Amino acid sequence: MLKCTVKYGLLLVIMGCSLQTAGQTDPIFTQYMFNTQAVNPAYAGMWEKIGFFTLMRKQWTGIDRSPLTQMVSFHSPLKNEYVGVGLNVINDRFSREERLSIFGDYSFEILLSREMRLRLGLKFGFMNYQNPLTQYQLIDGEFDPAFQEDIDLKFLPNFGVGGFLYGEKYYLSLSIPKLIENKFATNRNNYSSLAEARHLYFSAGYVFNMSGYLKLKPTLMFRATMRSPVQLDLGGHIMLNDKLWLGGIFRSGDAICFVTQWFYNKNIRIGYAMDVTFNEIFRHQNGTYEFTLSYDVDFYGRSYVRAKYF
C-alpha cells in the first residue's frame, strides 16, 4: 500500500508542476539522477560498493571564459554497512572567478521496513574563493576604477544536511548542502558580493519495470534559494537491457537536456549530457556539455549487491 502511494504520488507531482527559473550560485549538474552526493550527503555509502565519480561540465561553449565545473568524488559504506562516508572536490570557474570546494560526507541509515530505508547525512568542509577584480576591463579596454583590489579569501567553512528515503525502485531526496551564507564583509572600495547562497534541493524518481529489457524512470528536481524563483527539472529516462540509459529533461525557463549513461561493465559507467538553452543567451553560445565517469569497487565482497538505478 505504501509502495503504491509513493509511486503514484511521484507521478502526480511530476505531471502537475510548472515553475519559473532563476540563476543559481552553485553549479548545476544535469546527471544528478545517477549520483546526488554533490548536493546530498545522505547519499554517501548507500550502496554496497566503494564508488569513485568524476565530472566535467562546460557551460555555454563558444563564450570566452564561460563556466567550467570539474568534480571528483568518493563514497563508501563502512564495515558497518549502515554508516557511509564520502568526499567531494569541486572546482568551479566563471570568467576569472574561481571556487574550490572540498567537503566530506557522513551518513547513517535507518531501516524503516523491509522495503524502505531512510538515510540522514551531514556535509562539512570549506571553499577557497578568489576573484582578481583588477584584471577586469570595460568594453573600451579601460580598467574599472571601482575594482582596485582583488578578492582572495582562502578559507570559507560551511556545513549542510540531507535526508534520502528510498527503496529498491524509488527515492526521495531533500537537502541543504550549505547552511552558512558566507559573505565578503571587507570593504573593498565599496564593493561587496555574496559568496554563497543557501540552496534547498528536492529530487525524486521511480523505476518502472516495463519488461525484461526495458525500464522507465521519471525524475524531478527542485532548486530553490531565498532570493530567487524556484527552478524545476522534469525528466524521463529509459533503460535498455540493463546496459544503457537514454533520457531527456525539461529545465524550467532555461534549457532542454539530453542524457545518456552506458554501463561498460558491472563496475564502470560512462555518462554524457547536453543542455540546449532556450533563453536569451541561446544565440551567443554553442551548447552545454557534461561528461561523467564512475567506477565501483567491490571491496567488502558482500554476498548481495543491489541494482544501482539512481
ZALO-36957 format. One record per residue (C-alpha): residue in one letter; x, y, z. Coordinates in steps of 0.2 Angstrom, whole numbers, padded with zeros to 4 digits, always signed. Layout:
<recs>
AXYZ...
</recs>
This chain:
<recs>
M+0000+0000+0000L+0014+0012+0005K+0024+0007-0011C+0009+0011-0022T+0006+0028-0013V+0024+0033-0016K+0023+0028-0035Y+0008+0037-0039G+0011+0052-0028L+0028+0055-0038L+0018+0054-0054L+0006+0067-0049V+0019+0079-0043I+0029+0076-0059M+0014+0079-0070G+0007+0094-0060C+0021+0106-0058S+0026+0121-0068L+0038+0134-0060Q+0049+0148-0066T+0068+0148-0065A+0082+0159-0059G+0101+0159-0060Q+0109+0148-0046T+0125+0152-0037D+0130+0134-0035P+0134+0124-0051I+0120+0115-0059F+0123+0096-0064T+0112+0088-0077Q+0116+0070-0072Y+0111+0072-0054M+0099+0057-0055F+0113+0045-0056N+0123+0052-0041T+0116+0065-0029Q+0131+0065-0017A+0137+0083-0023V+0121+0091-0015N+0115+0077-0003P+0127+0070+0010A+0115+0056+0014Y+0119+0048-0002A+0136+0043+0003G+0139+0025+0006M+0121+0019+0002W+0127+0006-0010E+0137-0010-0005K+0152-0005-0016I+0165+0009-0015G+0162+0022-0028F+0173+0034-0037F+0165+0048-0048T+0172+0061-0060L+0163+0075-0069M+0167+0089-0081R+0154+0102-0087K+0157+0116-0099Q+0143+0128-0100W+0139+0140-0115T+0154+0134-0126G+0159+0147-0138I+0159+0161-0125D+0176+0166-0118R+0178+0161-0100S+0161+0153-0099P+0158+0142-0083L+0168+0127-0081T+0165+0114-0067Q+0176+0099-0063M+0172+0087-0049V+0180+0072-0041S+0170+0062-0028F+0172+0046-0017H+0159+0037-0006S+0159+0021+0003P+0150+0011+0016L+0160+0006+0031K+0162-0011+0039N+0145-0007+0047E+0135-0005+0031Y+0123+0007+0039V+0136+0020+0040G+0144+0029+0025V+0157+0042+0021G+0162+0052+0006L+0172+0066-0001N+0169+0079-0014V+0181+0091-0023I+0173+0103-0034N+0182+0117-0045D+0170+0129-0052R+0177+0143-0063F+0167+0158-0071S+0176+0171-0080R+0191+0175-0069E+0181+0170-0053E+0187+0153-0046R+0179+0142-0032L+0187+0127-0025S+0176+0117-0013I+0182+0102-0003F+0168+0094+0008G+0167+0077+0017D+0151+0067+0020Y+0145+0056+0034S+0128+0047+0033F+0119+0033+0043E+0104+0023+0038I+0088+0019+0047L+0079+0003+0042L+0060+0008+0042S+0054-0008+0034R+0060-0022+0023E+0057-0011+0008M+0060+0006+0014R+0076+0014+0021L+0080+0032+0027R+0097+0039+0026L+0102+0055+0036G+0118+0064+0032L+0130+0078+0037K+0141+0088+0025F+0156+0098+0031G+0171+0107+0023F+0176+0123+0016M+0178+0133+0000N+0193+0144-0006Y+0187+0159-0016Q+0197+0171-0027N+0192+0184-0040P+0205+0195-0047L+0195+0211-0049T+0209+0221-0055Q+0210+0211-0071Y+0193+0215-0077Q+0191+0228-0091L+0177+0238-0098I+0171+0237-0116D+0183+0251-0121G+0198+0242-0114E+0199+0253-0099F+0200+0245-0081D+0185+0249-0070P+0191+0261-0056A+0178+0253-0044F+0189+0236-0044Q+0205+0241-0037E+0208+0226-0026D+0207+0208-0029I+0197+0196-0018D+0207+0181-0012L+0198+0173+0003K+0207+0156+0006F+0195+0148+0019L+0176+0149+0020P+0170+0135+0031N+0152+0128+0029F+0141+0113+0033G+0125+0105+0027V+0112+0092+0030G+0102+0080+0020G+0089+0065+0020F+0087+0051+0007L+0072+0040+0008Y+0072+0025-0004G+0068+0008-0009E+0073-0004-0022K+0065+0006-0036Y+0061+0024-0029Y+0069+0038-0020L+0065+0055-0012S+0080+0067-0008L+0079+0083+0002S+0095+0093+0007I+0103+0110+0011P+0121+0107+0006K+0127+0124+0013L+0119+0131+0028I+0131+0146+0031E+0129+0161+0019N+0147+0167+0018K+0149+0185+0013F+0163+0196+0008A+0162+0208+0023T+0178+0218+0019N+0176+0235+0012R+0185+0235-0005N+0181+0252-0012N+0163+0250-0008Y+0162+0233-0017S+0154+0218-0009S+0147+0202-0016L+0138+0187-0009A+0150+0172-0010E+0137+0158-0006A+0119+0157-0006R+0109+0144+0004H+0101+0132-0008L+0087+0119-0005Y+0086+0104-0016F+0072+0091-0018S+0073+0077-0030A+0063+0061-0033G+0062+0047-0045Y+0054+0030-0048V+0059+0015-0059F+0046+0006-0068N+0050-0012-0074M+0041-0012-0091S+0049-0029-0097G+0064-0039-0095Y+0074-0027-0107L+0065-0010-0104K+0064+0001-0088L+0057+0018-0086K+0062+0031-0074P+0053+0048-0072T+0063+0060-0061L+0061+0078-0054M+0072+0091-0045F+0068+0107-0037R+0081+0120-0033A+0077+0135-0023T+0085+0150-0014M+0078+0163-0003R+0081+0177-0016S+0077+0168-0032P+0062+0159-0040V+0061+0140-0039Q+0069+0131-0053L+0062+0114-0059D+0069+0099-0069L+0056+0086-0076G+0064+0071-0083G+0061+0054-0091H+0073+0040-0094I+0073+0023-0102M+0085+0009-0098L+0088-0004-0112N+0094-0021-0107D+0102-0015-0091K+0116-0008-0101L+0111+0009-0107W+0101+0024-0100L+0093+0037-0113G+0083+0052-0107G+0078+0070-0108I+0075+0084-0095F+0065+0100-0096R+0073+0114-0086S+0060+0127-0082G+0064+0144-0091D+0082+0138-0096A+0085+0123-0106I+0081+0106-0113C+0093+0092-0109F+0098+0075-0116V+0106+0062-0105T+0114+0045-0108Q+0123+0033-0097W+0132+0017-0103F+0137+0003-0092Y+0153-0003-0099N+0153-0017-0086K+0147-0020-0069N+0159-0008-0061I+0161+0006-0075R+0149+0019-0081I+0151+0032-0094G+0139+0047-0095Y+0136+0061-0107A+0123+0076-0106M+0120+0090-0117D+0110+0106-0112V+0101+0116-0126T+0096+0133-0119F+0081+0142-0125N+0083+0159-0115E+0091+0175-0121I+0109+0168-0122F+0105+0155-0135R+0111+0164-0150H+0128+0168-0141Q+0134+0151-0137N+0136+0133-0144G+0128+0122-0130T+0132+0115-0113Y+0141+0098-0112E+0144+0087-0097F+0154+0071-0096T+0155+0058-0081L+0165+0043-0077S+0161+0032-0062Y+0170+0016-0056D+0164+0005-0042V+0175-0007-0032D+0168-0022-0023F+0180-0020-0008Y+0169-0029+0005G+0164-0044-0005R+0146-0044+0002S+0135-0058-0004Y+0122-0047-0011V+0123-0031-0022R+0108-0021-0026A+0104-0014-0043K+0110+0004-0044Y+0096+0013-0053F+0100+0030-0045
</recs>
